Amino acid sequence: MKLWKAWKLKTKLVLSFSFLFAFSIILSGIFYYYSSVSELKKQTLQLLDSNSTQITRTIELYIEDMEKLSLSVFNDLLVQTVLSHSEKTNEAEDASLNQQMTSHLLNTTVSWPSVQGIFLYPVENKAITYYWAKRGPFFGYSIVDEPWYPYIETYTQSPYLLWPTMTENTITNFLGVKVFSLIRAINQIPTGKKIGYMKMDMDISVMKDLVSYMEYGDAHDSSLFILTDQGNVIYDSQDQWTGKIMEGINVTELIGKNTSGTLNWQGKSYLFGVYKSDHTEWTTLILKPMDSITKRLKEIRNTVTSIELLILLLVIVIAWFIATGITRPLRTMIITMRHVERGDFTIRSSQTDHRNEIGQLGRVFNQMLDSLQEMISQVYVAELREKDARLLALQAQINPHFLFNTLNILKSLGRKGATTDVVEVTESLAHLFRYSLYDWNGTVELSEELNLIQSYIKIQTYRFQARFTYEQNIPERLLKARILRLMIQPLVENAVVHGLEQRRSGGLISVNVQADDEILEIFVSDNGVGINIQTQELLNQNFAEIDIHSSNTQSEHMGIALLNIQKRLHLIYGDKYGLSFLHKPGGGTTIRLALPLHFE
């Protein structure tokens, strides 16, 4: 109560109206939701009860047709004659009888595509089996191998025995075809003497034709089971329990309660409809998850709740707008300051037209942002100029490096009086300088960089003669890739000077290029003196830790050119790209240059 009294009037009004509106819509929504769930549950139970009864009737009719088919085999003259024959026969006679019976049984079942096989077992000779089947049994298979054989002698409940679904035990049942069976004794006509047994296997997939999913709901959220009293699953519409024993549901107890209701199974709540057939003694059970019943209602509830929340929000906004018209400009100023706090210095306060203190505060705030943004721009421009200056310094270091090595070659050729060679080397040198005069920040096609290497190799050939050869392996599609200028030539020069300078013959320098979706990799290899693993690791560490702001410090194993390449890459592309030495089995050195893959 003290807290309520301490609140301002505008806060009390907003909270009072909001509470009354929210309480009314929540109460009405709860009542509508639960009444709808109750009514829908009632209708679903009635539908499940009706469908389970209808499906049971359909299955009974099919089993009756199976019984009629079995009676036609029972009364067949050839079947009676063969099973009544008690005299011993030779192998030729047995083969002839088998062939006759197979052909006869095939003709009998030609209009029953779901019949997988009919097996006849004579009483007088249990080792013999006459059959027709889509997949033949194992050699020597007889009635004693059947799982139902111990029960058939004592089974007296009906003229036939329905055996639950099991995987067909045949030679070629690679797909695991499941069948249920109708088994009956065959008596001699007219004496009534028992002369054999008959087993008729039916493909369990026939149930899919008998049972329509639309009759009991969506196949994805409903499940249909055909069960025995012992819990054997004859058929499962989801094909998870077919041929197994159902766990967690007592069929006998379920039938004893009601034909429909609710149950919990495997941690979920279901509505069920159940009906037992007096003819087959099978039970039809349909399960429908409660979640599927309430799913649509929950969607409607959530939609209505969202609309009501929006209306509630609108009520709060209107009430607050009326009660806080004076303080709204200050709230707007706070929102503007929060944008600035997150780093957005382009936003400006709109509270500048008022002649009161809030308007003055807005104008001062905007002036402060103008001054702050100007200072940031000045610092940014200064950093860009510093970066450009560092790039120019790098360029000034690299160009003398090219000139020094090339002039040594020209001096040697001039002393020999090789005028033509001097001209050719000079042209190559001119190509090198023309190439290096352009903007280093810009990129060129990879093919242009390779032409530059050809000019460099031509110069070095005059110096080293036939002491080394040069080769390159570049996919044609990568010749158009864009790279920075003077990226590869210093690496080739490093291979010549430090790798092959001591070799008298047999030197090899190779340039290989490959790429994935993002990175272009250039490998420059030589078969020179090589670098040991410890030195390579040290060099790679120096590459990774190079400081782009410091001056070049030439180490024992790394020249200015390689340092400058690494710095250029870090300045322009960042630390993800650059140089690294790779281990090369058999001697020599390989250095990897990683660049971003671009074609324009």
Backbone hydrogen bonds, N-H to C=O, Kabsch-Sander energy under -0.5 kcal/mol:
donor,donor_aa,acceptor,acceptor_aa,energy
5,K,1,M,-2.3
6,A,2,K,-1.6
7,W,3,L,-0.9
7,W,4,W,-0.7
12,K,8,K,-1.9
13,L,9,L,-2.4
14,V,10,K,-2.0
15,L,11,T,-2.3
16,S,12,K,-2.4
17,F,13,L,-2.3
18,S,14,V,-2.1
19,F,15,L,-2.4
20,L,16,S,-2.2
21,F,17,F,-2.1
22,A,18,S,-2.5
23,F,19,F,-2.7
24,S,20,L,-1.8
25,I,21,F,-2.0
26,I,22,A,-2.2
27,L,23,F,-2.2
28,S,24,S,-2.1
29,G,25,I,-2.1
30,I,26,I,-2.3
31,F,27,L,-2.0
32,Y,28,S,-2.3
33,Y,29,G,-2.3
34,Y,30,I,-2.3
35,S,31,F,-1.9
36,S,32,Y,-1.9
37,V,33,Y,-2.3
38,S,34,Y,-2.2
39,E,35,S,-2.0
40,L,36,S,-2.5
41,K,37,V,-2.4
42,K,38,S,-2.0
43,Q,39,E,-2.1
44,T,40,L,-2.3
45,L,41,K,-2.3
46,Q,42,K,-1.8
47,L,43,Q,-2.0
48,L,44,T,-2.7
49,D,45,L,-2.4
50,S,46,Q,-2.2
51,N,47,L,-2.6
52,S,48,L,-2.6
53,T,49,D,-1.6
54,Q,50,S,-2.2
55,I,51,N,-2.9
56,T,52,S,-1.9
57,R,53,T,-2.1
58,T,54,Q,-2.0
59,I,55,I,-2.2
60,E,56,T,-2.3
61,L,57,R,-2.1
62,Y,58,T,-1.6
63,I,59,I,-2.6
64,E,60,E,-2.4
65,D,61,L,-1.9
66,M,62,Y,-2.1
67,E,63,I,-2.5
68,K,64,E,-2.1
69,L,65,D,-2.2
70,S,66,M,-2.6
71,L,67,E,-2.2
72,S,68,K,-1.9
73,V,69,L,-1.5
74,F,70,S,-2.5
75,N,71,L,-2.7
76,D,73,V,-0.8
80,Q,76,D,-2.4
81,T,77,L,-2.6
82,V,78,L,-2.7
83,L,79,V,-2.4
84,S,80,Q,-1.5
85,H,81,T,-0.9
85,H,82,V,-0.5
86,S,84,S,-0.5
94,D,90,N,-2.4
95,A,91,E,-2.5
96,S,92,A,-2.0
97,L,93,E,-2.6
98,N,94,D,-2.6
99,Q,95,A,-2.3
100,Q,96,S,-2.3
101,M,97,L,-2.8
102,T,98,N,-2.6
103,S,99,Q,-2.2
104,H,100,Q,-2.4
105,L,101,M,-3.0
106,L,102,T,-2.1
107,N,103,S,-1.9
108,T,104,H,-1.7
109,T,105,L,-1.7
110,V,107,N,-0.7
112,W,109,T,-2.0
115,V,112,W,-1.6
116,Q,201,D,-2.5
117,G,201,D,-1.2
118,I,132,W,-2.7
119,F,199,K,-2.7
120,L,130,Y,-3.7
121,Y,197,Y,-2.7
123,V,195,I,-2.0
128,I,125,N,-1.5
130,Y,120,L,-2.6
132,W,118,I,-2.1
134,K,116,Q,-2.6
141,Y,138,F,-1.8
143,I,126,K,-0.8
145,D,142,S,-1.6
146,E,143,I,-1.5
149,Y,146,E,-1.1
151,Y,148,W,-1.3
152,I,148,W,-1.3
153,E,149,Y,-0.6
154,T,151,Y,-0.6
155,Y,151,Y,-0.8
156,T,154,T,-0.6
161,L,183,I,-3.7
163,W,161,L,-0.7
163,W,181,S,-2.7
166,M,179,V,-2.4
168,E,177,V,-2.8
170,T,168,E,-1.4
171,I,136,G,-2.5
173,N,170,T,-0.6
174,F,172,T,-2.0
176,G,173,N,-0.8
179,V,166,M,-2.7
180,F,202,M,-1.9
181,S,163,W,-1.7
182,L,200,M,-2.2
183,I,161,L,-3.1
183,I,181,S,-0.5
184,R,198,M,-2.0
185,A,159,P,-0.5
186,I,196,G,-3.4
187,N,185,A,-0.5
188,Q,193,K,-4.0
192,G,188,Q,-3.3
195,I,186,I,-2.7
195,I,193,K,-0.5
196,G,186,I,-1.3
197,Y,121,Y,-1.9
198,M,184,R,-2.7
199,K,119,F,-2.5
200,M,182,L,-2.4
201,D,117,G,-2.6
201,D,199,K,-0.5
202,M,180,F,-2.9
203,D,114,S,-2.9
204,I,178,K,-2.4
206,V,203,D,-2.0
207,M,204,I,-1.9
208,K,205,S,-1.2
209,D,205,S,-0.6
209,D,206,V,-0.7
210,L,206,V,-1.4
211,V,207,M,-2.4
212,S,210,L,-0.6
213,Y,211,V,-0.5
215,E,212,S,-1.5
216,Y,213,Y,-1.4
217,G,213,Y,-0.8
221,D,218,D,-1.3
222,S,218,D,-1.8
223,S,287,L,-2.6
225,F,285,L,-3.3
226,I,235,Y,-2.2
227,L,225,F,-0.5
227,L,283,T,-2.8
228,T,232,N,-1.6
231,G,228,T,-1.7
233,V,244,K,-3.2
234,I,226,I,-3.1
234,I,232,N,-0.8
235,Y,226,I,-1.3
237,S,224,L,-2.3
239,D,236,D,-1.8
243,G,233,V,-2.6
244,K,241,W,-2.5
246,M,231,G,-2.9
246,M,244,K,-0.5
251,V,249,I,-0.8
254,L,250,N,-2.2
255,I,251,V,-2.3
256,G,252,T,-1.6
257,K,253,E,-0.6
257,K,254,L,-0.9
258,N,254,L,-0.8
261,G,272,F,-1.8
263,L,270,Y,-2.2
265,W,268,K,-2.6
268,K,265,W,-1.4
270,Y,263,L,-3.0
271,L,288,K,-2.9
272,F,261,G,-2.8
273,G,286,I,-1.8
274,V,259,T,-2.8
275,Y,284,T,-1.9
277,S,282,W,-3.1
281,E,277,S,-1.5
283,T,227,L,-3.0
284,T,275,Y,-3.3
285,L,225,F,-3.2
285,L,283,T,-0.6
286,I,273,G,-2.7
287,L,223,S,-3.0
288,K,271,L,-2.6
290,M,269,S,-2.4
292,S,289,P,-0.5
293,I,289,P,-1.0
294,T,290,M,-2.1
295,K,291,D,-1.1
296,R,292,S,-0.5
298,K,294,T,-2.8
299,E,295,K,-2.1
300,I,296,R,-2.5
301,R,297,L,-3.1
302,N,298,K,-3.0
303,T,299,E,-2.3
304,V,300,I,-3.0
305,T,301,R,-2.8
306,S,302,N,-2.3
307,I,303,T,-2.3
308,E,304,V,-2.7
309,L,305,T,-2.6
310,L,306,S,-2.2
311,I,307,I,-2.4
312,L,308,E,-2.9
313,L,309,L,-2.8
314,L,310,L,-2.4
315,V,311,I,-2.5
316,I,312,L,-2.5
317,V,313,L,-2.8
318,I,314,L,-2.7
319,A,315,V,-2.6
320,W,316,I,-2.9
321,F,317,V,-2.7
322,I,318,I,-2.3
323,A,319,A,-2.3
324,T,320,W,-2.1
325,G,322,I,-0.6
328,R,324,T,-1.2
331,R,327,T,-1.7
332,T,328,R,-2.3
333,M,329,P,-2.0
334,I,330,L,-2.0
335,I,331,R,-2.3
336,T,332,T,-2.2
337,M,333,M,-2.3
338,R,334,I,-2.0
339,H,335,I,-1.7
340,V,336,T,-1.8
341,E,337,M,-2.2
342,R,338,R,-1.5
343,G,340,V,-1.6
344,D,339,H,-2.3
345,F,343,G,-1.1
352,T,350,S,-1.8
353,D,350,S,-0.6
360,Q,356,N,-1.8
361,L,357,E,-2.5
362,G,351,Q,-0.5
362,G,358,I,-2.0
363,R,359,G,-2.0
364,V,360,Q,-2.4
365,F,361,L,-2.2
366,N,362,G,-2.2
367,Q,363,R,-2.2
368,M,364,V,-2.1
369,L,365,F,-2.0
370,D,366,N,-2.2
371,S,367,Q,-2.2
372,L,368,M,-2.3
373,Q,369,L,-2.6
374,E,370,D,-1.9
375,M,371,S,-1.9
376,I,372,L,-2.0
377,S,373,Q,-2.2
378,Q,374,E,-2.0
379,V,375,M,-2.0
380,Y,376,I,-2.2
381,V,377,S,-2.4
382,A,378,Q,-2.0
383,E,379,V,-1.9
384,L,380,Y,-2.0
385,R,381,V,-2.3
386,E,382,A,-2.1
387,K,383,E,-2.1
388,D,384,L,-2.3
389,A,385,R,-2.4
390,R,386,E,-2.0
391,L,387,K,-1.9
392,L,388,D,-2.3
393,A,389,A,-2.1
394,L,390,R,-2.0
395,Q,391,L,-2.2
396,A,392,L,-2.2
397,Q,393,A,-1.3
398,I,394,L,-2.0
399,N,395,Q,-2.2
401,H,397,Q,-0.8
402,F,398,I,-1.5
403,L,399,N,-2.1
404,F,400,P,-2.6
405,N,401,H,-1.4
406,T,402,F,-2.0
407,L,403,L,-2.6
408,N,404,F,-1.3
409,I,405,N,-1.1
410,L,406,T,-2.1
411,K,407,L,-2.4
412,S,408,N,-1.7
413,L,409,I,-2.3
414,G,410,L,-2.7
415,R,411,K,-1.8
416,K,412,S,-1.1
417,G,413,L,-0.7
417,G,414,G,-0.9
418,A,413,L,-1.9
419,T,417,G,-1.7
422,V,418,A,-2.2
423,V,419,T,-2.3
424,E,420,T,-2.3
425,V,421,D,-2.8
426,T,422,V,-2.7
427,E,423,V,-2.5
428,S,424,E,-2.1
429,L,425,V,-2.7
430,A,426,T,-2.9
431,H,427,E,-2.4
432,L,428,S,-2.0
433,F,429,L,-2.3
434,R,430,A,-3.1
435,Y,431,H,-2.2
436,S,432,L,-1.7
437,L,433,F,-1.0
437,L,434,R,-0.6
438,Y,435,Y,-0.7
442,G,439,D,-0.6
444,V,483,I,-2.9
446,L,481,A,-2.1
447,S,479,L,-1.8
448,E,445,E,-0.8
449,E,445,E,-1.4
450,L,446,L,-2.1
451,N,447,S,-1.9
452,L,448,E,-1.8
453,I,449,E,-1.7
454,Q,450,L,-1.9
455,S,451,N,-1.8
456,Y,452,L,-2.2
457,I,453,I,-3.2
458,K,454,Q,-2.1
459,I,455,S,-1.7
460,Q,456,Y,-2.5
461,T,457,I,-2.1
462,Y,458,K,-1.0
462,Y,459,I,-0.7
463,R,459,I,-0.7
464,F,460,Q,-3.0
465,Q,461,T,-2.2
467,R,464,F,-1.6
469,T,507,G,-2.0
471,E,509,I,-2.3
473,N,511,V,-3.0
478,L,475,P,-1.4
479,L,476,E,-1.2
480,K,477,R,-0.6
481,A,478,L,-1.6
482,R,598,H,-2.9
483,I,444,V,-2.8
485,R,442,G,-0.8
487,M,484,L,-0.6
491,L,488,I,-0.6
492,V,488,I,-2.1
493,E,489,Q,-2.7
494,N,490,P,-2.2
495,A,491,L,-1.8
496,V,492,V,-2.1
497,V,493,E,-2.8
498,H,494,N,-2.3
499,G,494,N,-0.6
499,G,495,A,-1.0
500,L,495,A,-1.3
500,L,496,V,-0.7
501,E,496,V,-0.5
503,R,500,L,-1.2
506,G,466,A,-0.5
507,G,467,R,-2.4
509,I,469,T,-2.5
510,S,525,S,-2.3
511,V,471,E,-1.7
512,N,523,F,-2.5
513,V,473,N,-2.0
514,Q,521,E,-2.4
516,D,519,I,-1.9
520,L,595,L,-3.5
521,E,514,Q,-3.2
521,E,519,I,-0.5
522,I,593,L,-2.5
523,F,512,N,-3.3
524,V,522,I,-0.5
524,V,591,I,-2.2
525,S,510,S,-2.6
525,S,523,F,-0.6
526,D,589,T,-2.1
527,N,508,L,-1.1
529,V,499,G,-1.3
531,I,588,G,-0.7
536,Q,532,N,-2.2
537,E,533,I,-2.4
538,L,534,Q,-1.8
539,L,535,T,-2.7
540,N,536,Q,-2.8
541,Q,537,E,-1.9
542,N,538,L,-2.2
543,F,539,L,-2.5
544,A,540,N,-2.1
545,E,541,Q,-1.9
546,I,543,F,-0.9
548,I,546,I,-0.6
550,S,547,D,-0.9
555,S,558,M,-1.1
563,L,559,G,-1.7
564,N,560,I,-2.8
565,I,561,A,-2.3
566,Q,562,L,-2.2
567,K,563,L,-2.3
568,R,564,N,-2.8
569,L,565,I,-2.4
570,H,566,Q,-2.1
571,L,567,K,-2.6
572,I,568,R,-2.3
573,Y,569,L,-2.8
574,G,569,L,-1.1
577,Y,574,G,-1.1
578,G,594,A,-0.9
580,S,592,R,-1.4
582,L,590,T,-2.9
587,G,584,K,-1.3
588,G,528,G,-0.6
589,T,526,D,-1.2
590,T,582,L,-0.8
591,I,524,V,-2.3
592,R,580,S,-3.5
593,L,522,I,-2.9
594,A,578,G,-2.4
594,A,592,R,-0.5
595,L,520,L,-2.6
597,L,518,E,-2.9
598,H,596,P,-0.7
